[in-house]
Amino acid sequence: MVNPIQALGAFTLRQVFSAGRLGMFFIYTIRGIIRPPGKFWPTVKQIEFIGTKSFLVIGFTAAFTGMVLALNGYYELTKFGSEGWLGSAVGVSLVRELGPVLSALILTGRAGSAMAAEIGIMRIEEQIDALECMAIDPYSYLTTPRFLASIIALPLLACFCDVIGIIGGYAIGVGLLGANGGAFWYSLTTSVDWSDLSMGLVKSVCFSVLIVWVCTYKGFYAGVDEGSFGPEQVGRATTDAVVASSIAVLISDYVITSIML
């Protein structure tokens, strides 16, 4: 009976230690906002990488998501003679849920994995240790610009996703299926209000914090727990970062929705 109890205790201690380290990592990242070096140009560079280079894939995804919503919504609404509310169905679904969540998941796969891999490579090549030897705060230098850039970029990407998705839904619902264009826009503008927009923006900000927090943390401590540093640890850290941040996004989506409804 002793060995299972020891294993359980060791597992519990590891989880408590990891949770504490994760919390301190977030505090150090926030602290880095006011610590040198300057954050303006590194943040601008990260905005270009996180935001600008994600426009194409998010626009493509949003367009076809809006098309599918319009296609399915039209055939369901025609059963009740309510196809005039197609714009409402498409708009509310995108603004409240699909826009922020799709943007966050795409950002996780495209930019979050790159953050974890880049910082993980710096860890195994001892570049992070070199920064500490030169009295440069690695959190301020590596994670804070990515944190600031993500908070700025993801809400904008979510809004872009909403707009492109609604245009795609209009193209299919009105242009292909023959729904009334005036009714589409009327139901959209009367159904989507500020509470829906604020929910989408709050979700985007929370998702951006979670994505950067988890992905940079996994890369920063790649191989540390194992005590070995190599390409295998970087790959494992990148995979763990994408999986953990995606799960965190979905869980927080439910929590925020239940609070703000």
Buried (B, 14 or more C-beta within 10 A) or exposed (E): EEEEEEEEEEEEEEEEEEEEBBEEBBEBBBEBEEBEEEBEEBBEEBBEBBBEBBBEEBBEBBBBBBBBBBBEBBEEBEEEEBBBBBBBBBBBBBBBBBBBBBBBBBBBBBBBBBBBBBBBBBBBEEEBEEBEEEEBBBBBBBBBBBBBBBBBBBBBBBBBBBBBBBBBBBBBBBEEBEBBEEBBBBBBEEBBEEEBBEBBBBBBBBBBBBBBBBBBBBBBBBBEEEEEBEEEBBBBBBEBBBEBBBEBBBEBBEEBEEEEE
